[in-house]
Amino acid sequence: MKTSDLRFMMAGALCFLASFLLSSNAFAMTPEEMMSYLPKHLEKISPYSWETPQRWLYLRKRGEFTDREIDIICQASKVIGVSGSLEKFTARYPDRLYGVGYMNLEKDYGSMNLKKGHFATHPEHYLYHADGTPVVGGDCPYYNLLEPGMRDWWMSQARKQIQNGEGQSFFIDALVKALDCGRRGGKRVNFKGELVAKDYRDQGLKPLLAACRDEFADEVVLTGNFLRVNRPGGNMQYVNDYIHCAYIESFERMGGGYVKNAHKGIAYIQEAVKAGKMIRLTMSDRKPTPVPELSLAQKQEKARAAMPEFWNKLKPKEQNELAEIYAYFDFKLAIFLIAAGEHSYFKYAVEPLANHAGTDLFKNVQPFPEWTMPLGAPLEDGKRRGDVWRRKFEHVEVILDLGNGSCEFLKR
């Protein structure tokens, strides 16, 4: 065999090997490598404080935030998401973790009504019904993540936000809905009319998430609402493989399954904490199913006794609103504290729009005394016996009884 032929064969073999390695994700970032960047991202809000329960906040506003509003927000939390420019926030409070951008995995908000945005120039990048009409939700077309061009465009939009933003946390939304695109794919087709169900997750969704992790994990805190209690395995595979931070919404399932769901949810959060994940749990003021109903008079007395000075600042309408918001907060905080780990934050919000958040933004940045309750470092993980969870901190023991809907914070 001639030397030139041998060289040609070796070159061909190397090209084949390179192609194989790339297609098999051999150079993909491991979950461990991804998580190794998290301490760097959190430097400005480190060390984590166990002095009191830690919260995170998200607010939007029509118009600019005032200096007083910025003070209220930033003095209450180190982890913050706000609408509009961050310039005034970062100038006054540079030592906070701010959100930098957002991308949805299911739909393209920038192409609303199908007459603008990426859809207008690249309709081949989206999903369709069998009759050829685009799949839409709220007049926004659904991505077809099987299309490499769509994944490239999605990444380019994420890249612009991360490169041009001032924040450090990037939010990836709608994993569950993107997973459902695959489940329902038997009824959905691509631009050519071909069914997309078979390979949607493995050939579309996962490659996009991997690309996002591999390119951006060393630049921002990758945050996603991936952990879902009512999904198989809680979607923990996606939490472990693709994000630094688990944003958790829809934690509570009201009705007969509340208690079972809450037990599972606490266990999943504990699992994520053990994997080193940052946690951002969010809950509303809706009454938990097992908690006994309080009358308006009972709610008013509870709030008045807990916050007499702030209560007296408010007019009757806001007093009633404060009473409603505060009524079941302690139970939800107890759930958070049972599961929380280092870099865990809790958001309890009723009104994300600052214009409607009331005096001193109390519907979002609550003046509840539990937020300043001396906590201290945890002495153990939350432990379950039957329907009761217990956890000791340096200064308080948290007892949560999911069965009878009660909780206690016992000073130690």
C-alpha positions as a printed Julia matrix, in Angstrom:
412×3 Matrix{Float64}:
   0.0    0.0    0.0
   1.3    3.4   -0.95
   2.07   5.94   1.76
  -0.34   8.39   0.13
  -3.14   5.81   0.25
  -2.43   5.12   3.92
  -2.53   8.8    4.74
  -5.82   9.14   2.86
  -7.34   6.25   4.82
  -6.1    7.66   8.14
  -7.49  11.08   7.34
 -10.84   9.52   6.48
 -10.85   7.53   9.7
 -10.06  10.64  11.76
 -12.87  12.56  10.09
 -15.27   9.72  10.8
 -14.11   9.57  14.43
 -14.52  13.32  14.88
 -17.99  13.2   13.38
 -18.93  10.29  15.64
 -17.66  12.0   18.77
 -19.53  15.2   18.0
 -22.77  13.4   17.19
 -22.49  11.29  20.34
 -22.03  14.35  22.56
 -18.64  13.08  23.7
 -17.46  16.64  24.29
 -20.61  17.73  26.12
 -20.22  19.34  29.51
 -20.95  16.98  32.39
 -23.45  17.93  35.1
 -20.55  18.07  37.56
 -18.64  20.52  35.38
 -21.75  22.64  34.96
 -22.26  22.83  38.73
 -18.6   23.72  39.28
 -19.35  27.2   37.89
 -22.15  27.99  40.34
 -19.93  29.24  43.21
 -18.36  31.79  40.84
 -21.8   33.04  39.77
 -22.91  33.42  43.39
 -19.8   35.21  44.68
 -21.52  38.58  45.0
 -24.26  37.15  47.24
 -22.01  34.81  49.2
 -21.75  33.57  51.83
 -25.33  32.32  52.06
 -27.05  33.5   55.22
 -28.93  31.22  57.59
 -29.59  34.12  59.98
 -33.17  34.44  58.76
 -35.3   32.8   56.03
 -34.03  33.92  52.65
 -36.36  35.18  49.95
 -36.17  36.1   46.31
 -38.33  38.66  44.55
 -39.75  39.36  41.14
 -41.59  42.58  40.26
 -42.7   44.36  37.14
 -43.67  47.99  36.88
 -45.32  50.32  34.4
 -42.79  53.13  34.43
 -39.52  53.31  36.35
 -38.94  52.06  39.87
 -38.39  54.85  42.38
 -35.33  54.95  44.63
 -37.53  54.09  47.6
 -38.99  51.08  45.81
 -35.49  49.93  44.86
 -34.44  50.23  48.51
 -37.45  48.2   49.69
 -36.77  45.46  47.16
 -32.99  45.23  47.51
 -32.93  45.48  51.29
 -35.33  42.55  51.48
 -33.55  40.18  49.11
 -30.26  39.36  47.4
 -31.89  37.51  44.48
 -34.03  39.77  42.33
 -35.86  39.85  39.03
 -37.36  43.1   37.76
 -38.69  44.42  34.5
 -36.9   47.09  32.5
 -33.4   48.42  32.95
 -31.21  47.26  35.82
 -29.06  50.37  35.74
 -30.56  52.06  38.79
 -30.64  48.78  40.72
 -27.03  47.83  40.03
 -25.83  51.37  40.75
 -27.41  51.33  44.22
 -27.05  47.62  44.97
 -24.28  46.0   42.91
 -24.03  43.08  45.33
 -27.25  41.4   44.24
 -28.02  38.57  41.83
 -30.24  39.94  39.04
 -32.01  38.23  36.19
 -30.47  38.8   32.76
 -32.81  37.17  30.27
 -35.57  34.75  29.36
 -36.33  32.18  26.68
 -39.35  29.92  26.34
 -38.98  26.31  25.18
 -42.5   26.01  23.8
 -43.59  29.16  22.0
 -42.25  32.29  20.33
 -43.7   35.39  21.99
 -41.86  37.58  19.51
 -43.96  36.19  16.64
 -47.37  36.91  18.13
 -50.18  36.93  15.55
 -47.8   35.27  13.06
 -47.23  38.55  11.25
 -43.87  39.52  12.73
 -40.75  38.12  14.3
 -38.93  34.95  13.31
 -42.08  33.19  12.09
 -42.56  35.76   9.33
 -39.21  34.87   7.77
 -38.79  31.22   8.81
 -42.18  29.47   9.05
 -40.35  26.16   8.48
 -39.02  26.38  12.06
 -42.41  25.85  13.71
 -44.97  23.13  14.44
 -48.17  22.61  12.46
 -51.44  20.73  12.71
 -52.14  18.02  10.18
 -54.32  20.46   8.23
 -51.31  22.74   7.72
 -52.27  25.48  10.2
 -49.6   26.59  12.71
 -49.82  25.31  16.28
 -50.31  28.38  18.46
 -50.96  29.29  22.07
 -52.09  32.81  22.88
 -51.56  33.65  19.18
 -47.87  32.67  19.53
 -46.46  29.88  17.32
 -44.88  26.78  18.83
 -41.25  26.05  18.06
 -40.25  22.89  16.25
 -37.07  22.09  18.14
 -36.29  19.24  15.78
 -35.25  21.87  13.24
 -31.53  22.66  13.63
 -32.16  26.16  12.27
 -34.7   26.79  15.02
 -32.29  25.62  17.72
 -29.58  27.86  16.25
 -31.93  30.85  16.23
 -33.09  30.13  19.81
 -29.48  30.04  20.96
 -28.71  33.29  19.14
 -31.53  35.05  21.0
 -30.31  33.71  24.33
 -26.76  34.74  23.48
 -27.79  38.34  22.72
 -29.55  38.71  26.05
 -26.68  37.24  28.03
 -24.02  39.29  26.23
 -25.96  42.56  26.46
 -27.48  42.14  29.93
 -26.3   43.31  33.32
 -27.65  40.4   35.33
 -26.28  36.98  36.18
 -29.28  34.63  35.99
 -30.9   33.34  32.79
 -34.37  31.8   32.93
 -35.44  28.89  30.7
 -39.21  28.53  30.76
 -41.84  25.93  29.87
 -39.95  22.63  29.96
 -43.14  20.73  30.82
 -44.98  22.24  27.88
 -42.08  21.43  25.58
 -42.17  17.85  26.84
 -45.88  17.79  26.08
 -45.13  18.94  22.52
 -43.4   15.59  22.16
 -46.24  13.65  23.78
 -48.78  15.3   21.53
 -46.49  15.15  18.54
 -48.48  12.34  16.97
 -50.99  15.01  16.03
 -48.37  17.58  15.06
 -46.22  17.85  12.01
 -43.32  19.86  10.68
 -43.47  22.35   7.81
 -43.31  19.45   5.33
 -46.23  17.63   6.96
 -44.11  14.94   8.66
 -45.01  13.7   12.15
 -42.64  14.91  14.89
 -43.59  12.75  17.89
 -40.97  10.02  17.74
 -37.77  12.0   18.17
 -38.94  15.31  19.59
 -37.37  15.02  23.03
 -34.14  13.18  22.24
 -33.4   14.87  18.91
 -34.93  18.28  19.53
 -35.39  19.33  23.16
 -32.37  17.68  24.78
 -29.85  18.88  22.17
 -31.06  22.45  22.69
 -30.78  22.19  26.46
 -27.32  20.65  26.14
 -26.18  23.42  23.8
 -27.47  26.04  26.23
 -25.67  24.39  29.14
 -22.43  23.88  27.24
 -22.21  27.48  26.01
 -23.62  29.45  28.91
 -23.01  27.49  32.13
 -19.79  29.38  32.78
 -21.43  32.77  32.13
 -24.76  32.81  34.01
 -26.84  30.89  36.52
 -28.98  28.68  34.31
 -32.4   28.65  35.93
 -35.44  26.67  34.84
 -38.88  25.68  36.05
 -38.0   22.05  35.44
 -38.81  20.41  38.79
 -42.46  19.35  38.8
 -43.8   17.18  41.58
 -46.56  15.59  39.49
 -44.26  14.51  36.65
 -42.44  11.15  36.48
 -39.4   11.37  38.72
 -40.16  15.04  39.27
 -38.27  15.77  36.01
 -35.12  15.46  38.11
 -33.11  14.19  35.14
 -33.56  17.56  33.48
 -32.82  19.41  36.73
 -29.6   17.47  37.24
 -28.36  17.57  33.66
 -29.1   21.08  32.4
 -29.53  23.77  35.09
 -27.82  25.26  38.13
 -31.01  26.51  39.73
 -34.43  24.89  40.12
 -37.22  27.46  39.97
 -40.24  25.67  41.46
 -43.79  26.75  40.74
 -47.07  24.81  40.98
 -45.65  23.08  44.05
 -49.03  22.81  45.74
 -51.77  20.62  44.3
 -55.0   21.69  45.93
 -57.57  19.03  46.7
 -57.43  15.45  47.91
 -53.89  14.85  46.72
 -52.36  17.85  48.52
 -50.63  15.94  51.32
 -49.15  13.2   49.12
 -47.97  15.77  46.61
 -46.34  17.95  49.3
 -44.44  14.98  50.75
 -43.08  14.17  47.29
 -42.26  17.82  46.62
 -40.25  18.23  49.81
 -38.3   15.06  48.99
 -37.54  16.28  45.46
 -36.28  19.62  46.76
 -34.08  17.8   49.26
 -32.7   15.73  46.38
 -31.95  18.86  44.37
 -30.28  20.48  47.39
 -28.03  17.43  47.84
 -27.03  17.79  44.19
 -25.85  21.33  44.99
 -28.67  23.1   43.17
 -29.78  26.62  43.92
 -33.49  26.59  44.8
 -36.1   29.25  44.08
 -39.45  28.12  45.43
 -42.52  30.24  44.77
 -45.97  30.03  46.35
 -49.12  32.14  46.44
 -51.45  33.05  49.3
 -54.05  30.44  48.36
 -55.23  28.37  51.35
 -53.48  24.98  51.54
 -56.06  22.2   51.42
 -55.35  20.62  54.85
 -55.18  23.91  56.76
 -58.38  24.84  58.64
 -60.23  27.79  57.12
 -59.89  31.07  59.05
 -62.69  33.6   59.18
 -61.98  37.16  58.08
 -62.05  38.26  61.73
 -59.48  35.61  62.63
 -57.27  36.64  59.73
 -57.49  40.28  60.76
 -56.57  39.54  64.36
 -53.66  37.35  63.31
 -52.21  40.09  61.09
 -52.92  42.89  63.57
 -51.17  41.04  66.38
 -48.15  40.16  64.24
 -47.62  43.59  62.63
 -49.34  46.24  64.77
 -47.26  49.18  63.56
 -47.62  48.38  59.87
 -51.29  47.48  60.35
 -52.0   50.94  61.73
 -50.44  52.57  58.64
 -53.0   50.98  56.36
 -56.52  51.92  55.43
 -59.26  49.29  55.97
 -59.1   47.94  52.41
 -55.35  47.29  52.63
 -55.72  45.92  56.16
 -58.08  43.28  54.79
 -55.68  42.53  51.94
 -52.79  42.16  54.38
 -54.88  39.83  56.55
 -55.72  37.62  53.57
 -52.1   37.45  52.41
 -50.73  36.67  55.86
 -53.33  34.08  56.9
 -51.53  30.94  55.7
 -48.0   32.22  55.12
 -46.51  30.42  58.12
 -47.55  27.01  56.77
 -45.91  27.68  53.4
 -42.75  29.04  54.99
 -42.55  25.87  57.08
 -42.63  23.76  53.9
 -39.74  25.79  52.49
 -37.63  25.59  55.65
 -38.07  21.83  55.98
 -36.53  21.37  52.52
 -34.19  24.38  52.15
 -30.46  24.06  51.65
 -27.61  26.44  51.03
 -28.62  28.86  48.28
 -32.35  28.19  48.73
 -34.72  31.15  48.39
 -38.49  31.48  48.84
 -40.83  33.82  46.96
 -44.28  34.44  48.39
 -46.09  36.81  46.09
 -49.62  37.92  45.39
 -49.12  40.89  43.1
 -46.08  40.98  40.78
 -47.01  44.41  39.4
 -45.41  47.05  41.63
 -48.05  49.61  40.63
 -50.66  47.49  42.43
 -48.53  46.05  45.23
 -49.83  48.44  47.9
 -48.16  50.48  50.61
 -44.43  49.76  50.68
 -45.04  47.01  48.08
 -46.43  44.8   50.86
 -48.25  42.43  48.48
 -44.88  41.33  47.15
 -42.3   42.43  49.74
 -44.16  41.47  52.89
 -43.33  42.93  56.33
 -44.16  39.62  58.03
 -42.18  39.0   61.24
 -41.31  35.47  60.11
 -38.99  36.95  57.47
 -36.77  38.26  60.28
 -37.17  35.23  62.57
 -33.76  34.14  63.96
 -33.02  30.86  62.26
 -29.38  29.8   62.45
 -27.69  27.05  60.49
 -29.59  23.77  60.11
 -28.52  21.05  62.52
 -30.12  18.3   60.43
 -32.09  17.64  57.29
 -35.85  17.68  57.45
 -37.09  14.33  58.76
 -40.47  12.76  58.15
 -42.52  10.51  60.38
 -45.96   9.81  58.98
 -47.4   13.13  57.87
 -45.17  15.15  60.23
 -41.87  16.74  59.24
 -39.42  18.18  61.76
 -36.16  20.07  61.39
 -33.89  21.73  63.93
 -31.95  24.9   63.27
 -29.67  26.64  65.75
 -32.4   28.94  67.03
 -35.67  27.3   66.05
 -37.27  23.93  65.43
 -39.75  23.75  62.56
 -42.62  21.3   62.87
 -44.89  20.78  59.87
 -47.93  18.52  60.11
 -49.27  18.06  56.62
 -52.01  15.76  57.88
 -53.81  18.27  60.09
 -52.57  21.4   58.33
 -50.57  22.93  61.17
 -47.05  24.2   61.75
 -44.93  25.49  64.62
 -41.72  27.46  64.96
 -40.36  26.56  68.39
 -37.59  28.75  69.76
 -34.54  26.85  70.98
